[in-house]
Amino acid sequence: MNATLVVPKLDQKSFWKDASDFTDIFDVDWFISFLSKDVKIIKQLPKRGGRTWTPYTMRVPRKCSERCYLNRVLPVLLKRHVSSLLKYF
């Protein structure tokens, strides 16, 4: 898909009810280094014209296949440039 992953932000409200962030739980630099051969990862979205990008939020199945991502997510990325993926069951 030629996409860049932004370090995830954890859902702190709906399930865990825990204020911990991804960086509190995981070693982010190791995470980025470990996956660097497979995907480009950045810590936060860059600014565009002095403003931060606002991701388009979309839901994808929890077990979304490669074909699912190509058919559902890629068209959104090509149109919106930034997307936040949420799972559904």
Secondary structure, DSSP 8 states (H G I E B T S, - for coil): ---EEE-----TTTTS-----HHHHS-HHHHHHHHTTT-EEESS--EETTEE---EEEEEETT--HHHIIIIIHHHHHHHS-EEEEEE-
